[in-house]
Structures are given as C-alpha cells and as structure tokens.
Amino acid sequence: MTKTYDSLPLIVRVLLQLIFGWVISIFYRVFKFLDSKDTGTILGIVLSIFPLMWFVDLVTTIFQGKITVLAK
C-alpha cells in the first residue's frame, strides 16, 4: 500500500497531504509498520494524532518526495 502512495506523482502526494494529511499520516505509518515491524513506526503512529506530524509530513513530502520521519 505504501509503495502505491510513494509511486504517485509528487504534486499529487503534496495535494493529498494538504487535503487529507492527518489521515494519510496515520494510515501510511500503520501500513509501514505492517511491512517493517519497526518499533519507531509505532511512535510515529501515536504522534500522527497531533497536527505537528501532519506539518512535518507535508514538509518531508515536498523536500524529500515521501514521508520519512518515524516511518521506516
């Protein structure tokens, strides 16, 4: 599921983050956790409840092309 999201064009991912960023952040990290079983991703899931993580995800999507903070 995360590979599908990561394969979208950058402009689409940025627009999705602007509109549905809070929801995308949570689901992205849940699916990343199911793929990697990395415990840091659990912390990311919990922190995704707060608006700050939405902003961090928006910034990393713009500059790095994908969600990277606490999503291994």
C-alpha positions as CSV (number, residue, x, y, z in Angstrom):
1,M,0.0,0.0,0.0
2,T,2.8,2.5,0.8
3,K,4.5,1.6,-2.4
4,T,1.4,2.7,-4.3
5,Y,1.3,6.0,-2.4
6,D,5.0,6.6,-3.0
7,S,4.7,5.9,-6.7
8,L,2.2,8.7,-7.2
9,P,3.5,11.9,-8.8
10,L,4.9,14.4,-6.3
11,I,2.3,17.1,-7.0
12,V,-0.5,14.5,-6.2
13,R,1.2,13.5,-2.9
14,V,1.6,17.1,-1.9
15,L,-2.1,17.9,-2.7
16,L,-3.2,14.8,-0.8
17,Q,-1.1,15.9,2.2
18,L,-2.6,19.3,2.1
19,I,-6.2,18.0,2.0
20,F,-6.1,14.6,3.8
21,G,-2.7,14.8,5.5
22,W,-3.8,13.9,9.0
23,V,-5.5,10.7,7.9
24,I,-2.8,9.8,5.4
25,S,-0.1,10.1,8.0
26,I,-1.7,7.6,10.3
27,F,-2.6,5.0,7.7
28,Y,0.8,5.4,5.9
29,R,2.6,4.6,9.2
30,V,0.3,1.7,10.0
31,F,1.0,0.1,6.7
32,K,4.7,0.8,7.0
33,F,4.6,-0.9,10.4
34,L,2.9,-3.9,9.0
35,D,5.6,-4.1,6.3
36,S,8.7,-3.5,8.5
37,K,7.7,-4.3,12.1
38,D,9.9,-1.3,13.2
39,T,9.0,-0.1,16.7
40,G,9.9,3.5,15.9
41,T,7.0,3.5,13.5
42,I,4.6,2.8,16.4
43,L,5.8,6.0,18.0
44,G,5.1,7.7,14.6
45,I,1.5,6.3,14.6
46,V,0.9,7.8,18.0
47,L,2.4,11.1,17.2
48,S,0.4,11.3,13.9
49,I,-2.6,12.1,16.0
50,F,-1.1,15.6,16.6
51,P,-1.2,18.3,13.9
52,L,2.6,18.8,14.1
53,M,3.2,15.5,12.4
54,W,0.9,16.5,9.6
55,F,3.1,19.6,9.0
56,V,6.3,17.5,9.3
57,D,4.9,15.0,6.8
58,L,4.0,17.8,4.4
59,V,7.5,19.3,4.6
60,T,9.2,16.0,4.1
61,T,6.9,15.1,1.2
62,I,7.8,18.5,-0.5
63,F,11.5,18.3,0.1
64,Q,12.2,14.5,0.1
65,G,9.4,13.2,-2.0
66,K,7.9,10.9,0.6
67,I,7.0,10.6,4.3
68,T,10.2,9.8,6.1
69,V,10.0,10.8,9.8
70,L,9.3,7.8,12.0
71,A,8.2,5.7,9.0
72,K,10.8,3.1,8.3
